[in-house]
């Protein structure tokens, strides 16, 4: 699995009452996920699904070779500090075996698009990246 985290501060994604009922308590990100899925679709990515996970929300991005995910959630019960986790999983065994593994390139392309979305929004500050 290849992954990278983007962390930032923003008040643009208010918590919806009861949104943590399908995830762990005090885990938020529904508004962030909805916004980011829309932004990614304008950048040419096809969104397969947006769903809840125990840590927050997930955007499943279409790819023919891998499972691409953008995972969104708040940091440690905060309501204005967010983490976006970009992940690429799976792939065809023989592609990896014979040197045709493009997971890292796919992750970088998706991460670059997510980063661009976040950087272009004036209400997002303190954007940092951790690999």
matplotlib code that plots the C-alpha trace (Angstrom):
import matplotlib.pyplot as plt

x = [0.0, 1.2, -0.2, 0.3, -1.4, -2.4, -3.2, -4.9, -7.1, -10.5, -13.9, -15.5, -16.7, -19.1, -20.1, -23.6, -25.5, -25.5, -22.9, -20.7, -23.5, -22.0, -18.4, -16.5, -17.7, -16.5, -15.2, -16.3, -15.7, -19.0, -19.0, -15.3, -15.7, -18.7, -16.8, -13.6, -15.5, -17.1, -13.8, -12.0, -14.7, -14.1, -10.4, -11.4, -11.6, -14.6, -16.0, -17.4, -18.7, -18.5, -19.0, -18.5, -15.6, -14.8, -12.3, -14.4, -15.4, -13.9, -14.0, -13.5, -11.9, -12.2, -9.1, -8.8, -5.8, -5.9, -8.2, -7.7, -9.1, -9.2, -10.0, -11.1, -11.6, -11.0, -8.0, -8.4, -12.0, -11.1, -13.8, -11.4, -8.3, -8.6, -6.5, -6.9, -5.3, -4.6, -4.2, -3.6, -4.1, -4.1, -3.1, -2.4, 0.2, 2.0, 2.2, 4.1, 6.1, 7.3, 8.0, 4.8, 3.8, 2.3, 0.8, 3.2, 2.5, -1.3, -1.0, 1.1, -1.4, -4.3, -2.4, -1.5, -5.1, -6.2, -3.4, -4.5, -8.1, -7.0, -4.5, -7.1, -9.6, -9.0, -10.6, -8.0, -4.8, -1.8, -1.6, 1.2, 2.1, 3.4, 4.5]
y = [0.0, 3.5, 6.4, 10.0, 12.4, 16.0, 17.9, 21.4, 23.7, 25.0, 26.1, 25.4, 22.0, 22.2, 19.2, 17.9, 16.9, 13.1, 12.6, 10.5, 7.8, 5.7, 6.1, 6.2, 8.9, 12.4, 11.5, 13.9, 14.9, 14.4, 18.0, 17.8, 14.5, 15.8, 19.0, 17.1, 14.4, 17.2, 19.0, 15.8, 15.1, 18.6, 17.5, 14.5, 11.8, 9.5, 9.0, 5.5, 5.9, 8.0, 6.0, 5.9, 4.1, 3.9, 6.8, 9.1, 9.1, 7.6, 8.7, 5.7, 6.9, 4.8, 3.2, 0.1, -1.3, -0.4, 0.7, 4.4, 6.0, 9.5, 9.2, 12.2, 12.9, 15.2, 15.1, 13.9, 15.2, 18.6, 20.2, 22.5, 20.3, 17.8, 14.9, 13.6, 10.2, 9.2, 5.5, 3.1, -0.6, -3.8, -4.2, -7.1, -9.5, -10.0, -6.3, -5.9, -9.0, -7.8, -4.2, -2.6, -1.5, 2.0, 2.4, 5.1, 7.2, 6.8, 7.8, 10.9, 11.9, 11.7, 13.3, 16.2, 16.7, 16.6, 19.0, 21.4, 21.3, 22.2, 24.9, 26.6, 27.1, 30.3, 29.0, 26.2, 27.1, 25.4, 22.7, 20.2, 16.8, 13.7, 10.6]
z = [0.0, -0.9, 1.1, 2.1, 4.6, 4.1, 7.3, 7.4, 9.3, 8.2, 9.4, 6.0, 6.9, 9.8, 11.7, 10.9, 14.1, 14.3, 11.5, 13.8, 14.2, 11.4, 12.4, 15.7, 18.2, 17.5, 14.0, 11.4, 7.8, 5.9, 4.5, 3.7, 1.8, -0.2, -1.2, -2.1, -4.1, -6.1, -6.6, -7.7, -10.3, -11.8, -12.2, -14.3, -11.6, -11.6, -8.1, -7.6, -4.1, -0.9, 2.2, 6.0, 7.7, 11.4, 11.2, 9.0, 5.3, 2.2, -1.5, -3.8, -7.0, -10.2, -11.6, -13.9, -12.0, -8.4, -5.5, -5.1, -1.9, -0.4, 3.3, 5.2, 8.9, 11.7, 14.0, 17.6, 18.2, 16.7, 14.5, 12.5, 12.0, 9.2, 7.8, 4.2, 3.6, 0.0, -0.5, -3.4, -2.8, -4.7, -8.3, -10.5, -9.2, -12.5, -13.2, -9.9, -10.5, -14.0, -13.1, -14.3, -10.8, -11.2, -7.7, -6.7, -9.9, -9.4, -5.8, -6.7, -9.4, -7.0, -4.2, -6.5, -7.4, -3.7, -2.8, -5.6, -4.4, -0.9, -1.9, -4.1, -1.3, 0.6, 3.8, 4.2, 6.0, 7.6, 4.9, 5.6, 4.1, 5.8, 3.9]

ax = plt.figure().add_subplot(projection="3d")
ax.plot(x, y, z, "-o")
ax.set_aspect("equal")
plt.show()
